[in-house]
Amino acid sequence: MAKTRVRIPVKEFCEDVRMGMDDFNLCDKYGFSQKVLKRVFEKLVEAGHLHDEELYDRSFFTGTHAVIEFLDSTKAINELE
């Protein structure tokens, strides 16, 4: 099964994240699932558009599942290093 590429306006997406938009509204606005949202967060952090700290701070206010899963996975990776 081929992977579908997701294209988003990075600047707008990052602004939405920084303004506190929750997972549900991000998925609704950009048309993707929670699983894809988690991957988008990963890619944006890898590319330097978002920082772990921004997502960590955001998780306290929004209680977002994708951010929490992302932070848990990066924590596990950091512990292995």
C-alpha positions as CSV (number, residue, x, y, z in Angstrom):
1,M,0.0,0.0,0.0
2,A,1.5,3.3,-1.1
3,K,1.8,6.1,1.5
4,T,-0.1,9.3,0.8
5,R,1.8,12.5,1.1
6,V,0.2,15.2,3.2
7,R,0.9,18.8,2.1
8,I,0.2,21.6,4.6
9,P,1.0,25.3,4.7
10,V,3.8,24.9,7.3
11,K,3.8,28.5,8.5
12,E,0.0,28.6,9.0
13,F,0.0,25.1,10.7
14,C,2.8,26.2,13.1
15,E,0.9,29.4,13.9
16,D,-2.2,27.4,14.6
17,V,-0.2,25.1,16.9
18,R,1.3,28.1,18.7
19,M,-2.1,29.8,19.1
20,G,-3.3,26.7,21.0
21,M,-5.5,24.9,18.4
22,D,-6.2,21.5,19.7
23,D,-5.8,18.1,17.9
24,F,-9.4,17.8,16.9
25,N,-9.5,21.2,15.2
26,L,-6.1,20.8,13.6
27,C,-7.2,17.4,12.1
28,D,-10.5,19.0,11.0
29,K,-8.9,22.0,9.4
30,Y,-6.1,20.1,7.6
31,G,-8.1,17.0,6.9
32,F,-6.1,14.3,8.5
33,S,-6.3,11.7,11.3
34,Q,-4.7,11.6,14.8
35,K,-2.1,9.2,13.5
36,V,-1.1,11.6,10.6
37,L,-1.1,14.5,13.0
38,K,1.5,12.7,15.2
39,R,3.6,12.2,12.1
40,V,3.3,15.8,11.0
41,F,4.5,16.9,14.5
42,E,7.5,14.6,14.1
43,K,8.4,15.9,10.7
44,L,8.0,19.6,11.7
45,V,10.3,19.0,14.8
46,E,12.8,17.2,12.6
47,A,12.8,20.1,10.1
48,G,13.2,22.7,12.9
49,H,9.8,24.3,12.3
50,L,8.5,23.4,15.8
51,H,10.4,22.5,19.0
52,D,9.8,19.7,21.5
53,E,9.3,22.4,24.2
54,E,6.5,24.0,22.2
55,L,4.6,20.8,21.9
56,Y,5.3,19.9,25.5
57,D,3.9,23.2,26.7
58,R,1.0,22.8,24.4
59,S,0.1,19.4,25.8
60,F,-0.6,20.9,29.2
61,F,-3.2,23.3,27.8
62,T,-4.8,21.2,25.2
63,G,-4.4,17.6,26.5
64,T,-3.8,16.5,22.9
65,H,-3.3,12.8,22.2
66,A,-1.0,13.2,19.2
67,V,1.4,15.5,21.2
68,I,1.4,13.2,24.2
69,E,2.2,10.2,22.0
70,F,4.9,12.2,20.2
71,L,6.5,13.4,23.4
72,D,6.4,9.8,24.9
73,S,8.1,8.4,21.8
74,T,10.9,11.1,21.8
75,K,11.4,10.6,25.5
76,A,12.0,6.9,24.9
77,I,14.4,7.7,22.1
78,N,16.3,10.2,24.3
79,E,16.6,7.6,27.0
80,L,18.2,5.1,24.6
81,E,20.9,7.7,23.6
